[in-house]
Amino acid sequence: MNTSTPAASATPAPVDPRRFTSFAQFYPFYLTEHANVTCRRLHFAGSTISLLCLVALVVTMNPWWLLAGLVAGYGFAWVGHFGFEKNKPASFKRPLYSFMGDWTMYRDIWAGRVKI
């Protein structure tokens, strides 16, 4: 009787983002959660719109631009995750590291280290 199961049929256990103790450990995981190019593009668009909203906030001093920036940033990202990546955003469990990851990935896209 063969009691072993093929490794290919085993589903890897989901990674809990709370296990990471530093951003340096978290960021490679963050990138694996953004493997879908459409998801990355939506993150990039949302981050860009958020920056434009921040500029509008400073120029107009209208606090509604802060809300607009948050809605744009998270809205685009969540559409990317739920609609294309088919995973839950890590921001639900590691909000600070996820926020840092968004902007690190944004920088890395501009630098050509992450492809869109």
All heavy atoms as an XYZ file, in Angstrom:
928
protein
N       0.836     -1.177      0.000
C       0.000      0.000      0.000
C       0.884      1.245      0.000
O       1.774      1.393      0.819
C      -0.883     -0.036      1.254
C      -1.758      1.157      1.381
S      -3.034      0.871      2.610
C      -2.493      1.988      3.852
N       0.639      2.166     -0.919
C       1.426      3.386     -1.053
C       0.745      4.483     -0.245
O      -0.359      4.902     -0.554
C       1.529      3.772     -2.532
C       2.418      4.973     -2.750
O       2.909      5.565     -1.797
N       2.619      5.322     -3.997
N       1.441      4.959      0.789
C       0.862      5.996      1.649
C       1.364      7.387      1.289
O       0.938      8.366      1.882
C       1.184      5.723      3.135
O       2.594      5.682      3.285
C       0.546      4.417      3.573
N       2.282      7.481      0.343
C       2.793      8.794     -0.023
C       1.856      9.442     -1.039
O       1.175      8.776     -1.796
C       4.201      8.682     -0.612
O       4.150      7.983     -1.839
N       1.822     10.767     -1.010
C       1.032     11.510     -1.979
C       1.981     12.315     -2.838
O       3.007     12.800     -2.352
C       0.039     12.464     -1.279
O       0.767     13.342     -0.436
C      -0.987     11.688     -0.477
N       1.668     12.465     -4.099
C       2.548     13.239     -4.968
C       2.629     14.693     -4.516
O       1.622     15.291     -4.149
C       1.904     13.138     -6.353
C       0.791     12.161     -6.238
C       0.534     11.909     -4.798
N       3.819     15.244     -4.583
C       4.023     16.638     -4.169
C       3.232     17.591     -5.051
O       2.782     18.633     -4.601
C       5.508     16.985     -4.197
N       3.043     17.235     -6.315
C       2.328     18.127     -7.228
C       0.872     18.303     -6.835
O       0.265     19.321     -7.129
C       2.427     17.595     -8.655
N       0.295     17.323     -6.162
C      -1.112     17.442     -5.798
C      -1.304     18.177     -4.473
O      -2.414     18.530     -4.125
C      -1.753     16.054     -5.712
O      -1.201     15.350     -4.625
N      -0.238     18.386     -3.743
C      -0.345     19.082     -2.463
C      -0.491     20.580     -2.705
O       0.223     21.166     -3.500
C       0.877     18.816     -1.603
N      -1.438     21.188     -2.008
C      -1.633     22.630     -2.093
C      -0.829     23.280     -0.976
O      -0.968     22.900      0.187
C      -3.121     22.982     -1.918
O      -3.863     22.277     -2.908
C      -3.352     24.461     -2.062
N       0.038     24.245     -1.329
C       0.814     24.883     -0.265
C      -0.082     25.625      0.712
O      -1.099     26.190      0.328
C       1.742     25.847     -1.012
C       1.163     25.993     -2.371
C       0.287     24.802     -2.635
N       0.308     25.577      1.956
C      -0.451     26.289      2.986
C      -0.319     27.787      2.743
O       0.745     28.270      2.363
C       0.079     25.929      4.367
N      -1.402     28.541      2.948
C      -1.304     29.992      2.763
C      -0.339     30.605      3.773
O      -0.236     30.134      4.905
C      -2.728     30.487      2.986
C      -3.441     29.381      3.689
C      -2.723     28.105      3.376
N       0.348     31.631      3.332
C       1.311     32.315      4.189
C       0.580     33.402      4.963
O      -0.140     34.212      4.389
C       2.449     32.927      3.345
C       3.388     33.742      4.216
C       3.200     31.845      2.592
N       0.774     33.419      6.267
C       0.192     34.466      7.102
C       1.169     35.637      7.130
O       2.277     35.505      7.658
C      -0.063     33.943      8.511
C      -0.778     34.957      9.388
O      -0.884     36.132      8.994
O      -1.222     34.568     10.472
N       0.792     36.792      6.561
C       1.724     37.924      6.514
C       2.133     38.453      7.889
O       3.107     39.170      8.010
C       0.971     38.987      5.712
C      -0.416     38.528      5.602
C      -0.463     37.076      5.921
N       1.414     38.044      8.940
C       1.772     38.508     10.285
C       3.029     37.830     10.805
O       3.585     38.268     11.806
C       0.605     38.274     11.242
C      -0.601     39.152     10.915
C      -1.774     38.815     11.765
N      -2.273     37.496     11.384
C      -3.471     37.036     11.669
N      -4.306     37.761     12.368
N      -3.851     35.838     11.273
N       3.491     36.787     10.127
C       4.677     36.065     10.608
C       5.980     36.831     10.347
O       6.993     36.543     10.957
C       4.757     34.679      9.981
C       5.250     34.717      8.553
C       5.409     33.344      7.984
N       6.073     33.481      6.695
C       6.695     32.525      6.085
N       6.749     31.344      6.601
N       7.266     32.739      4.930
N       5.951     37.794      9.445
C       7.171     38.531      9.104
C       7.495     39.555     10.185
O       6.618     40.281     10.648
C       7.022     39.212      7.741
C       6.776     38.230      6.624
C       5.529     38.123      6.038
C       7.789     37.393      6.184
C       5.286     37.211      5.023
C       7.556     36.469      5.167
C       6.307     36.377      4.593
N       8.754     39.592     10.566
C       9.170     40.498     11.643
C       9.879     41.747     11.135
O      10.230     42.615     11.926
C      10.081     39.764     12.647
O      11.214     39.251     11.954
C       9.321     38.624     13.328
N      10.089     41.821      9.824
C      10.702     43.020      9.250
C      10.140     43.239      7.853
O       9.658     42.304      7.206
C      12.226     42.872      9.168
O      12.585     41.935      8.159
N      10.229     44.472      7.397
C       9.763     44.766      6.049
C      10.634     44.055      5.012
O      10.119     43.604      3.981
C       9.746     46.278      5.787
C       9.266     46.607      4.403
C       7.932     46.448      4.066
C      10.148     47.054      3.442
C       7.478     46.724      2.786
C       9.708     47.345      2.150
C       8.373     47.179      1.822
N      11.918     43.915      5.291
C      12.814     43.208      4.366
C      12.363     41.762      4.157
O      12.490     41.221      3.052
C      14.243     43.249      4.881
N      11.829     41.139      5.177
C      11.282     39.782      5.036
C       9.938     39.811      4.307
O       9.626     38.914      3.536
C      11.054     39.145      6.408
C      12.287     38.815      7.185
C      11.927     38.302      8.585
O      10.830     38.543      9.088
N      12.862     37.594      9.195
N       9.150     40.819      4.574
C       7.793     40.908      4.038
C       7.765     41.223      2.548
O       6.927     40.677      1.822
C       7.020     41.988      4.807
C       5.646     42.263      4.276
C       4.578     41.439      4.626
C       5.398     43.341      3.437
C       3.296     41.689      4.147
C       4.123     43.597      2.953
C       3.068     42.768      3.314
N       8.665     42.080      2.055
C       8.563     42.576      0.677
C       8.623     41.467     -0.379
O       7.818     41.507     -1.330
C       9.605     43.669      0.410
C       9.413     44.339     -0.932
C       8.219     44.982     -1.247
C      10.417     44.329     -1.886
C       8.033     45.597     -2.483
C      10.237     44.946     -3.119
C       9.048     45.579     -3.415
O       8.866     46.185     -4.634
N       9.501     40.471     -0.277
C       9.439     39.389     -1.278
C       8.082     38.677     -1.293
O       7.560     38.336     -2.360
C      10.566     38.436     -0.862
C      11.516     39.308     -0.114
C      10.655     40.316      0.604
N       7.493     38.464     -0.120
C       6.151     37.892     -0.046
C       5.156     38.830     -0.724
O       4.294     38.389     -1.490
C       5.746     37.651      1.417
C       4.274     37.473      1.614
C       3.647     36.287      1.248
C       3.500     38.490      2.150
C       2.262     36.127      1.410
C       2.131     38.340      2.314
C       1.514     37.147      1.934
N       5.264     40.116     -0.449
C       4.375     41.111     -1.048
C       4.394     41.008     -2.569
O       3.353     41.043     -3.220
C       4.804     42.514     -0.587
C       3.969     43.624     -1.161
C       2.810     44.044     -0.526
C       4.336     44.256     -2.346
C       2.036     45.067     -1.048
C       3.571     45.273     -2.881
C       2.428     45.675     -2.230
O       1.660     46.674     -2.757
N       5.592     40.860     -3.133
C       5.698     40.756     -4.587
C       5.026     39.491     -5.119
O       4.436     39.513     -6.199
C       7.159     40.819     -5.022
C       7.836     42.176     -4.829
C       9.311     42.086     -5.196
C       7.137     43.274     -5.627
N       5.093     38.391     -4.370
C       4.417     37.170     -4.821
C       2.902     37.344     -4.814
O       2.210     36.691     -5.581
C       4.787     35.934     -3.965
O       4.283     36.091     -2.638
C       6.283     35.692     -3.945
N       2.411     38.222     -3.957
C       0.977     38.498     -3.899
C       0.538     39.453     -5.007
O      -0.643     39.795     -5.106
C       0.613     39.099     -2.533
C       0.821     38.137     -1.384
C      -0.182     37.001     -1.393
O      -1.365     37.256     -1.139
O       0.231     35.848     -1.671
N       1.493     39.899     -5.822
C       1.231     40.818     -6.936
C       1.834     40.268     -8.226
O       2.441     40.988     -9.008
C       1.803     42.202     -6.615
C       1.164     42.825     -5.432
N       1.535     42.527     -4.139
C       0.134     43.706     -5.332
C       0.777     43.209     -3.306
N      -0.083     43.920     -3.995
N       1.655     38.981     -8.450
C       2.229     38.323     -9.626
C       1.470     38.676    -10.902
O       2.048     38.695    -11.991
C       2.243     36.804     -9.424
N       0.197     38.987    -10.793
C      -0.628     39.298    -11.956
C      -0.323     40.710    -12.448
O      -0.400     41.680    -11.678
C      -2.109     39.161    -11.580
C      -3.019     39.474    -12.733
O      -3.280     40.638    -13.029
N      -3.515     38.433    -13.385
N      -0.003     40.843    -13.721
C       0.394     42.140    -14.271
C      -0.738     43.164    -14.197
O      -0.491     44.350    -13.953
C       0.960     42.001    -15.705
C      -0.120     41.609    -16.689
C       1.671     43.256    -16.138
N      -1.971     42.741    -14.379
C      -3.094     43.680    -14.284
C      -3.233     44.204    -12.863
O      -3.494     45.398    -12.658
C      -4.400     43.022    -14.763
O      -4.217     42.561    -16.105
C      -5.562     43.998    -14.717
N      -3.024     43.349    -11.898
C      -3.061     43.779    -10.497
C      -1.985     44.836    -10.241
O      -2.264     45.873     -9.633
C      -2.882     42.575     -9.575
S      -2.930     42.986     -7.816
N      -0.779     44.587    -10.733
C       0.313     45.567    -10.548
C      -0.016     46.879    -11.256
O       0.243     47.962    -10.729
C       1.633     44.994    -11.051
C       2.196     43.904    -10.179
C       3.645     43.582    -10.516
N       3.871     43.288    -11.914
C       3.795     42.075    -12.475
N       3.469     41.034    -11.731
N       4.041     41.899    -13.757
N      -0.582     46.790    -12.445
C      -0.948     48.004    -13.190
C      -2.009     48.803    -12.445
O      -1.950     50.037    -12.407
C      -1.438     47.638    -14.588
C      -0.328     47.194    -15.501
C      -0.836     46.720    -16.838
N       0.278     46.309    -17.677
C       0.154     45.555    -18.746
N      -1.043     45.118    -19.122
N       1.223     45.231    -19.447
N      -2.978     48.115    -11.863
C      -4.010     48.809    -11.093
C      -3.419     49.453     -9.838
O      -3.797     50.577     -9.482
C      -5.144     47.851    -10.740
C      -6.056     47.498    -11.919
C      -6.934     46.293    -11.587
C      -6.913     48.696    -12.308
N      -2.480     48.773     -9.180
C      -1.792     49.383     -8.037
C      -1.055     50.649     -8.481
O      -1.113     51.680     -7.801
C      -0.767     48.408     -7.435
C      -1.321     47.513     -6.392
N      -2.218     46.515     -6.658
C      -1.091     47.455     -5.053
C      -2.512     45.873     -5.545
N      -1.842     46.437     -4.551
N      -0.374     50.553     -9.591
C       0.395     51.696    -10.097
C      -0.542     52.865    -10.415
O      -0.263     54.012    -10.036
C       1.191     51.279    -11.339
C       2.114     52.338    -11.842
C       3.365     52.521    -11.261
C       1.754     53.161    -12.903
C       4.227     53.505    -11.717
C       2.602     54.142    -13.365
C       3.852     54.314    -12.777
N      -1.653     52.583    -11.085
C      -2.617     53.642    -11.414
C      -3.193     54.265    -10.149
O      -3.267     55.497    -10.027
C      -3.738     53.068    -12.286
N      -3.593     53.430     -9.199
C      -4.151     53.949     -7.953
C      -3.162     54.793     -7.176
O      -3.520     55.842     -6.630
N      -1.909     54.361     -7.135
C      -0.876     55.131     -6.425
C      -0.623     56.463     -7.114
O      -0.448     57.496     -6.454
C       0.420     54.322     -6.343
O       0.223     53.176     -5.545
N      -0.602     56.459     -8.444
C      -0.387     57.704     -9.191
C      -1.532     58.681     -8.942
O      -1.303     59.871     -8.680
C      -0.241     57.402    -10.694
O       0.880     56.517    -10.884
C      -0.020     58.674    -11.490
N      -2.767     58.179     -9.006
C      -3.923     59.047     -8.738
C      -3.883     59.563     -7.303
O      -4.190     60.731     -7.047
C      -5.237     58.298     -9.045
C      -5.339     58.019    -10.549
C      -6.449     59.090     -8.550
C      -6.426     57.039    -10.926
N      -3.462     58.713     -6.368
C      -3.343     59.153     -4.968
C      -2.348     60.295     -4.828
O      -2.591     61.250     -4.073
C      -2.918     57.983     -4.080
O      -3.943     57.036     -3.992
N      -1.230     60.195     -5.533
C      -0.247     61.287     -5.486
C      -0.826     62.571     -6.075
O      -0.587     63.664     -5.539
C       1.026     60.886     -6.228
C       1.906     59.862     -5.530
C       3.074     59.453     -6.437
C       2.425     60.393     -4.200
N      -1.568     62.457     -7.147
C      -2.207     63.635     -7.737
C      -3.224     64.241     -6.768
O      -3.330     65.471     -6.655
C      -2.869     63.281     -9.062
C      -1.918     62.876    -10.189
C      -2.697     62.362    -11.389
C      -1.009     64.032    -10.566
N      -3.954     63.396     -6.055
C      -4.893     63.887     -5.042
C      -4.155     64.591     -3.904
O      -4.638     65.593     -3.370
C      -5.737     62.739     -4.495
S      -6.945     62.092     -5.670
N      -2.991     64.077     -3.537
C      -2.185     64.715     -2.498
C      -1.745     66.113     -2.942
O      -1.801     67.068     -2.161
C      -0.974     63.849     -2.157
C      -0.039     64.380     -1.080
C      -0.764     64.498      0.259
C       1.171     63.473     -0.943
N      -1.343     66.231     -4.186
C      -0.975     67.554     -4.726
C      -2.194     68.474     -4.687
O      -2.095     69.635     -4.263
C      -0.404     67.423     -6.159
C      -0.262     68.793     -6.819
C       0.930     66.692     -6.143
N      -3.343     67.969     -5.114
C      -4.577     68.778     -5.092
C      -4.924     69.206     -3.664
O      -5.367     70.332     -3.436
C      -5.727     68.010     -5.721
N      -4.710     68.304     -2.700
C      -4.957     68.630     -1.291
C      -4.082     69.802     -0.849
O      -4.565     70.752     -0.221
C      -4.693     67.411     -0.417
C      -4.675     67.627      1.097
C      -6.071     67.985      1.603
C      -4.156     66.396      1.807
N      -2.810     69.733     -1.180
C      -1.878     70.793     -0.772
C      -2.220     72.110     -1.459
O      -2.197     73.173     -0.829
C      -0.414     70.364     -1.072
C       0.551     71.517     -0.894
C      -0.025     69.178     -0.191
N      -2.554     72.046     -2.741
C      -2.839     73.266     -3.492
C      -4.155     73.909     -3.055
O      -4.228     75.124     -2.879
C      -2.858     72.968     -5.019
C      -3.394     74.146     -5.807
C      -1.465     72.595     -5.505
N      -5.185     73.092     -2.860
C      -6.511     73.652     -2.570
C      -6.845     73.694     -1.084
O      -7.783     74.386     -0.688
C      -7.609     72.825     -3.261
O      -7.652     71.511     -2.670
C      -7.375     72.729     -4.759
N      -6.108     72.933     -0.282
C      -6.385     72.783      1.146
C      -7.795     72.224      1.392
O      -8.378     72.413      2.451
C      -6.192     74.108      1.901
C      -4.769     74.643      1.821
S      -3.525     73.469      2.396
C      -3.842     73.459      4.134
N      -8.334     71.531      0.414
C      -9.655     70.914      0.527
C      -9.462     69.473      1.014
O      -8.899     68.642      0.298
C     -10.351     70.925     -0.834
C     -11.747     70.343     -0.788
O     -12.085     69.574      0.100
N     -12.551     70.704     -1.772
N      -9.930     69.149      2.227
C      -9.675     67.821      2.794
C     -10.350     66.670      2.044
O      -9.990     65.507      2.231
C     -10.222     67.926      4.219
C     -11.173     69.062      4.191
C     -10.693     70.005      3.130
N     -11.290     66.973      1.163
C     -11.926     65.911      0.373
C     -10.916     65.218     -0.542
O     -11.106     64.054     -0.909
C     -13.093     66.469     -0.440
C     -14.287     66.720      0.425
C     -14.753     67.942      0.852
C     -15.158     65.740      0.997
N     -15.850     67.776      1.658
C     -16.133     66.430      1.761
C     -15.214     64.352      0.951
C     -17.143     65.778      2.459
C     -16.222     63.705      1.643
C     -17.166     64.415      2.378
N      -9.826     65.917     -0.892
C      -8.798     65.298     -1.731
C      -8.095     64.167     -0.993
O      -7.636     63.201     -1.623
C      -7.794     66.332     -2.232
C      -8.352     67.182     -3.319
C      -8.641     68.514     -3.259
C      -8.708     66.754     -4.638
N      -9.158     68.935     -4.458
C      -9.205     67.875     -5.317
C      -8.658     65.526     -5.311
C      -9.635     67.813     -6.645
C      -9.098     65.463     -6.624
C      -9.581     66.596     -7.271
N      -8.016     64.261      0.320
C      -7.428     63.173      1.101
C      -8.291     61.914      0.971
O      -7.778     60.811      0.716
C      -7.274     63.569      2.566
C      -6.723     62.491      3.500
C      -5.323     62.072      3.075
C      -6.716     62.998      4.930
N      -9.584     62.090      1.119
C     -10.506     60.960      0.956
C     -10.434     60.401     -0.461
O     -10.382     59.180     -0.657
C     -11.935     61.385      1.296
C     -13.003     60.309      1.124
C     -12.735     59.121      2.056
C     -14.388     60.895      1.369
N     -10.403     61.279     -1.438
C     -10.326     60.832     -2.836
C      -9.051     60.029     -3.081
O      -9.071     59.005     -3.771
C     -10.385     62.035     -3.784
N      -7.946     60.471     -2.494
C      -6.679     59.751     -2.647
C      -6.724     58.368     -2.026
O      -6.228     57.393     -2.604
N      -7.322     58.269     -0.851
C      -7.445     56.960     -0.189
C      -8.349     56.019     -0.973
O      -8.029     54.839     -1.156
C      -7.968     57.139      1.242
C      -6.996     57.781      2.222
C      -7.705     58.121      3.528
C      -5.807     56.876      2.473
N      -9.473     56.546     -1.445
C     -10.406     55.723     -2.223
C      -9.738     55.249     -3.517
O      -9.846     54.075     -3.888
C     -11.715     56.494     -2.510
C     -12.563     55.772     -3.546
C     -12.493     56.703     -1.224
N      -9.037     56.135     -4.189
C      -8.371     55.757     -5.439
C      -7.295     54.706     -5.185
O      -7.245     53.675     -5.861
C      -7.762     56.988     -6.116
N      -6.438     54.965     -4.217
C      -5.341     54.042     -3.947
C      -5.820     52.658     -3.562
O      -5.434     51.651     -4.179
N      -6.685     52.593     -2.565
C      -7.161     51.292     -2.107
C      -8.180     50.689     -3.076
O      -8.205     49.473     -3.267
C      -7.729     51.387     -0.688
C      -6.629     51.477      0.334
C      -6.330     52.675      0.965
C      -5.862     50.357      0.645
C      -5.304     52.761      1.894
C      -4.831     50.433      1.574
C      -4.563     51.630      2.196
O      -3.544     51.711      3.097
N      -9.002     51.518     -3.689
C      -9.994     51.003     -4.625
C      -9.359     50.279     -5.801
O      -9.729     49.142     -6.128
N      -8.404     50.921     -6.450
C      -7.724     50.284     -7.577
C      -7.005     49.010     -7.125
O      -7.042     47.987     -7.810
C      -6.715     51.249     -8.215
C      -7.304     52.185     -9.218
C      -8.075     53.270     -8.822
C      -7.086     51.998    -10.572
C      -8.617     54.147     -9.748
C      -7.618     52.865    -11.517
C      -8.389     53.948    -11.110
N      -6.336     49.072     -5.985
C      -5.589     47.902     -5.493
C      -6.533     46.743     -5.197
O      -6.251     45.586     -5.558
C      -4.794     48.279     -4.242
N      -7.646     47.018     -4.557
C      -8.566     45.938     -4.189
C      -9.238     45.332     -5.419
O      -9.468     44.125     -5.456
C      -9.572     46.428     -3.166
C      -8.942     46.674     -1.817
C      -7.648     46.400     -1.435
C      -9.564     47.248     -0.678
N      -7.444     46.767     -0.138
C      -8.604     47.302      0.360
C     -10.837     47.742     -0.437
C      -8.881     47.805      1.607
C     -11.110     48.249      0.821
C     -10.145     48.271      1.833
N      -9.528     46.145     -6.433
C     -10.042     45.581     -7.683
C      -8.989     44.639     -8.275
O      -9.314     43.551     -8.762
C     -10.425     46.694     -8.686
C     -10.650     46.128    -10.079
C     -11.662     47.444     -8.204
N      -7.737     45.050     -8.216
C      -6.656     44.197     -8.714
C      -6.577     42.874     -7.979
O      -6.405     41.816     -8.594
N      -6.699     42.922     -6.663
C      -6.596     41.695     -5.874
C      -7.810     40.794     -6.049
O      -7.673     39.604     -6.341
C      -6.396     42.013     -4.387
C      -4.999     42.406     -4.084
N      -3.977     41.507     -4.026
C      -4.454     43.620     -3.846
C      -2.849     42.138     -3.763
N      -3.120     43.433     -3.648
N      -8.998     41.339     -5.858
C     -10.195     40.504     -5.910
C     -10.551     40.099     -7.340
O     -11.003     38.976     -7.571
C     -11.380     41.210     -5.238
C     -11.193     41.406     -3.769
C     -11.196     42.668     -3.211
C     -11.002     40.316     -2.924
C     -11.025     42.858     -1.837
C     -10.829     40.488     -1.552
C     -10.838     41.760     -1.013
N     -10.322     40.994     -8.300
C     -10.724     40.722     -9.669
C      -9.708     39.982    -10.511
O     -10.078     39.226    -11.401
N      -8.426     40.186    -10.249
C      -7.398     39.627    -11.126
C      -6.426     38.705    -10.399
O      -6.092     37.638    -10.898
C      -6.630     40.751    -11.841
C      -7.513     41.563    -12.735
C      -8.105     42.732    -12.278
C      -7.790     41.146    -14.027
C      -8.949     43.475    -13.093
C      -8.633     41.881    -14.850
C      -9.210     43.048    -14.385
N      -5.948     39.121     -9.257
C      -4.981     38.303     -8.514
C      -5.664     37.145     -7.799
O      -5.051     36.135     -7.505
C      -4.221     39.180     -7.506
C      -2.965     38.581     -6.958
C      -1.835     38.496     -7.960
O      -1.458     39.526     -8.548
O      -1.323     37.376     -8.147
N      -6.950     37.338     -7.476
C      -7.760     36.319     -6.792
C      -7.195     35.988     -5.408
O      -7.108     34.833     -5.006
C      -7.892     35.033     -7.623
C      -8.406     35.224     -9.025
C      -9.826     35.717     -9.040
C     -10.325     35.738    -10.485
N     -11.401     36.614    -10.718
N      -6.799     37.035     -4.683
C      -6.345     36.862     -3.303
C      -6.821     38.048     -2.468
O      -7.337     39.022     -3.005
C      -4.826     36.684     -3.230
C      -4.047     37.890     -3.712
O      -4.572     38.984     -3.891
N      -2.756     37.705     -3.949
N      -6.642     37.933     -1.177
C      -7.006     39.028     -0.279
C      -5.785     39.930     -0.109
O      -4.671     39.441      0.068
C      -7.418     38.499      1.089
C      -8.733     37.784      1.092
C      -9.084     37.366      2.508
C     -10.299     36.483      2.524
N     -10.549     35.938      3.859
N      -5.996     41.241     -0.131
C      -4.871     42.147      0.088
C      -4.221     41.905      1.455
O      -4.913     41.696      2.456
C      -5.502     43.538      0.033
C      -6.786     43.352     -0.702
C      -7.239     41.959     -0.385
N      -2.908     41.938      1.488
C      -2.178     41.761      2.746
C      -2.457     42.912      3.706
O      -2.205     42.795      4.901
C      -0.682     41.633      2.481
N      -3.002     44.004      3.187
C      -3.294     45.159      4.050
C      -4.316     44.819      5.127
O      -4.397     45.519      6.135
C      -3.775     46.351      3.224
O      -4.944     46.029      2.519
N      -5.057     43.740      4.950
C      -6.017     43.345      5.971
C      -5.312     42.805      7.219
O      -5.857     42.877      8.312
C      -6.989     42.295      5.440
C      -7.914     42.800      4.364
C      -8.489     41.919      3.469
C      -8.225     44.146      4.228
C      -9.354     42.373      2.478
C      -9.078     44.608      3.237
C      -9.645     43.714      2.369
N      -4.106     42.245      7.035
C      -3.386     41.661      8.178
C      -2.109     42.415      8.531
O      -1.661     42.351      9.667
C      -3.055     40.191      7.894
C      -4.296     39.321      7.840
C      -3.958     37.862      7.730
C      -5.234     37.040      7.731
N      -4.984     35.629      7.611
N      -1.480     43.067      7.581
C      -0.254     43.841      7.820
C      -0.382     45.202      7.147
O       0.255     45.467      6.137
C       0.972     43.113      7.265
C       1.467     41.903      8.035
C       1.646     42.118      9.518
N       2.705     42.983      9.926
C       3.849     42.586     10.449
N       4.093     41.313     10.605
N       4.732     43.449     10.840
N      -1.213     46.105      7.694
C      -1.466     47.366      6.999
C      -0.233     48.236      6.792
O      -0.071     48.814      5.720
C      -2.518     48.058      7.860
C      -2.602     47.295      9.130
C      -2.015     45.949      8.906
N       0.631     48.352      7.784
C       1.805     49.213      7.625
C       2.771     48.643      6.595
O       3.209     49.352      5.687
C       2.518     49.430      8.965
C       3.780     50.300      8.883
C       3.452     51.693      8.341
C       4.454     50.395     10.236
N       3.109     47.361      6.718
C       4.017     46.743      5.750
C       3.414     46.773      4.347
O       4.122     46.961      3.358
C       4.341     45.304      6.138
C       5.391     45.151      7.219
C       5.715     43.893      7.705
C       6.065     46.232      7.756
C       6.674     43.719      8.695
C       7.016     46.089      8.743
C       7.315     44.815      9.209
O       8.269     44.655     10.179
N       2.115     46.598      4.237
C       1.471     46.633      2.925
C       1.538     48.035      2.320
O       1.797     48.187      1.124
C       0.025     46.175      3.036
O      -0.020     44.826      3.380
N       1.318     49.042      3.145
C       1.428     50.426      2.671
C       2.858     50.698      2.194
O       3.068     51.271      1.124
C       1.029     51.393      3.795
C       1.043     52.836      3.390
C       0.005     53.353      2.633
C       2.071     53.672      3.773
C       0.007     54.693      2.250
C       2.086     55.011      3.406
C       1.047     55.525      2.641
N       3.823     50.257      2.991
C       5.225     50.417      2.596
C       5.510     49.628      1.312
O       6.249     50.104      0.431
C       6.149     49.949      3.723
C       6.090     50.820      4.958
S       6.850     50.078      6.415
C       8.533     49.823      5.876
N       4.921     48.432      1.201
C       5.109     47.609      0.010
C       4.547     48.269     -1.233
O       5.153     48.211     -2.308
N       3.383     48.915     -1.098
C       2.788     49.624     -2.236
C       3.762     50.651     -2.802
O       3.976     50.718     -4.012
C       1.505     50.349     -1.814
C       0.328     49.425     -1.595
O       0.361     48.280     -2.071
O      -0.635     49.867     -0.929
N       4.333     51.439     -1.908
C       5.206     52.518     -2.378
C       6.579     52.006     -2.796
O       7.197     52.572     -3.703
C       5.295     53.629     -1.323
C       3.961     54.288     -1.213
C       3.071     54.177     -0.195
C       3.320     55.088     -2.213
N       1.924     54.866     -0.490
C       2.046     55.444     -1.723
C       3.705     55.541     -3.475
C       1.152     56.234     -2.447
C       2.812     56.322     -4.202
C       1.557     56.664     -3.692
N       7.036     50.925     -2.193
C       8.295     50.321     -2.636
C       8.115     49.718     -4.023
O       8.968     49.887     -4.900
C       8.775     49.259     -1.626
O       8.930     49.881     -0.350
C      10.093     48.640     -2.051
N       6.996     49.024     -4.241
C       6.725     48.469     -5.571
C       6.545     49.594     -6.587
O       7.020     49.483     -7.727
C       5.488     47.563     -5.542
C       5.232     46.864     -6.867
S       3.907     45.635     -6.832
C       2.453     46.669     -6.634
N       5.886     50.676     -6.201
C       5.718     51.830     -7.091
C       7.083     52.357     -7.534
O       7.324     52.569     -8.721
C       4.914     52.910     -6.364
C       4.497     54.087     -7.213
C       3.424     53.985     -8.081
C       5.154     55.306     -7.124
C       3.019     55.067     -8.854
C       4.766     56.387     -7.884
C       3.698     56.265     -8.755
O       3.302     57.345     -9.520
N       7.976     52.529     -6.564
C       9.345     52.968     -6.883
C      10.039     51.962     -7.791
O      10.695     52.334     -8.772
C      10.141     53.140     -5.588
C      11.592     53.567     -5.826
C      12.513     53.207     -4.693
N      12.577     51.752     -4.542
C      12.910     51.148     -3.417
N      13.176     51.839     -2.333
N      12.982     49.841     -3.364
N       9.884     50.665     -7.468
C      10.554     49.629     -8.253
C       9.991     49.528     -9.668
O      10.720     49.165    -10.599
C      10.459     48.277     -7.536
C      11.343     48.207     -6.294
O      12.204     49.097     -6.104
O      11.169     47.260     -5.504
N       8.726     49.863     -9.856
C       8.159     49.912    -11.210
C       8.807     51.042    -11.989
O       9.245     50.857    -13.121
C       6.624     50.048    -11.163
C       5.992     48.737    -10.681
C       6.072     50.458    -12.525
C       4.498     48.845    -10.358
N       8.899     52.224    -11.383
C       9.544     53.353    -12.049
C      11.001     53.053    -12.374
O      11.510     53.468    -13.413
C       9.472     54.622    -11.192
C       8.189     55.376    -11.343
C       7.206     55.518    -10.418
C       7.738     56.101    -12.491
N       6.177     56.273    -10.915
C       6.473     56.657    -12.188
C       8.283     56.345    -13.748
C       5.747     57.435    -13.089
C       7.562     57.115    -14.657
C       6.321     57.656    -14.326
N      11.668     52.303    -11.482
C      13.092     51.975    -11.669
C      13.305     50.807    -12.636
O      14.438     50.502    -12.983
C      13.731     51.652    -10.324
N      12.212     50.157    -13.059
C      12.330     49.045    -13.984
C      12.641     47.712    -13.327
O      12.906     46.726    -14.012
N      12.610     47.652    -11.997
C      12.881     46.394    -11.287
C      11.649     45.496    -11.195
O      11.766     44.300    -10.995
C      13.423     46.682     -9.884
C      14.827     47.291     -9.900
C      15.413     47.391     -8.509
N      14.776     48.441     -7.722
C      15.213     49.687     -7.617
N      16.294     50.068     -8.277
N      14.576     50.567     -6.865
N      10.461     46.093    -11.316
C       9.197     45.349    -11.350
C       8.522     45.742    -12.659
O       8.373     46.930    -12.963
C       8.304     45.678    -10.131
C       6.935     45.058    -10.285
C       8.968     45.224     -8.841
N       8.116     44.763    -13.422
C       7.548     45.001    -14.752
C       6.041     45.217    -14.697
O       5.350     44.554    -13.946
C       7.850     43.819    -15.681
C       9.319     43.523    -15.841
C      10.037     44.612    -16.549
C      11.503     44.248    -16.741
N      12.365     45.393    -16.729
N       5.576     46.166    -15.490
C       4.136     46.308    -15.733
C       3.985     46.292    -17.214
O       3.321     46.412    -17.959
C       3.511     47.532    -15.059
C       4.125     48.824    -15.534
C       3.575     47.425    -13.567
C       3.340     50.054    -15.155
